[in-house]
Amino acid sequence: MTEAKKSLKRTLVGKVVSDKRAKTVTVLVERRVKHALYGKIVAKSSKYHAHDEKGEYKLGDVIEITESRPLSKTKNWVATRLVQKAIQD
């Protein structure tokens, strides 16, 4: 069996909205869904705390997070890769 297994862990892409905690970033994930009754496309968002061991992700970065075992009371995601660096003015 040399077949590559597909990961069962969910991955999401979102923007870092806070990097003030030690080894943790808060990631805002936005998704667009159709309203059940009115059919209008609505933007829904969720915030996740993700583990960032080295503190490499900064405010405004777009990153990918992957589901993991619970790491703390509120943290069960791990920051896996940088998608886009924050735009500096």
N, C-alpha and C positions, 0 to 999 in steps of 0.2 A: 504494500500500500504506500505508494509515493505520491498520493494525491494531496494537494494543498487543501487544508481545512479552512472553510470560511469562518471567520470569527463571529461568535454569537453576541459579542459585546456591541452595544449601540455606540455610534459616534455622532457627534454634533459639531457644528461650526458656529462660533459666535465671537463677539467682541468683548475684550477685557474692559470692565467698567471700574474695577478696583484692584489694586495690587498692594494694599497697605498691610495686609496680614502676612505673617511669616509663613513661607512655603505654601501660600494659598492665593489664588486669583479668583475673582468673581467674574463669571462670564455671562453675558446677556445673549440669549439665543432667540432670534426672531423668526417666526414662521407666518406664512400667509395662508389663511383658510377661508373657505366660503361660508358665509353665515347660513345657518340651517334654514331659517324662515325667509329671509329677504334676498339671499343669493349674492349679496355684496361681498367682495373680497375684503377681509379684515386682517390687520396685522396683530398677531398675538405674540407675547414674549414671555420668557421664563428666565430666571437667574439661577445659575448653578455655581457652587463652590468647587473648584478643581485644584488638585494637588500640583504644585509647581516646585519640585525639590530644589532646583538651583536658583530660583527666583529670576529666570531669564525672560519672562513675559512681562511686558509693561503696559500701562494704560493706553488704550486705543488699538492695540494689536488685535488682529483677527487670528484666532487659534482653533485647533481641532481638539475636542475633548473626548475621552473614551470612558465608558462605564467601568467601574471596578468594585472591589469589595469595599464596605464602609471603612473609611480611614479616620473618621471622627463623627461627632453627632450630626453634622450637616454636610459632610464631605464624602461623596462616593463617586467622584469623577477624577480622572487624571488628565492633565494637559499633555497631549502627545506630540503636536507639531505646530510650527508657525505657518500660517497660511499667507498672511500679509502683515508687514511691519507697519506700525503707526506712522501716519503722515505728520512730519514735523513742519511747523510754520516758520 
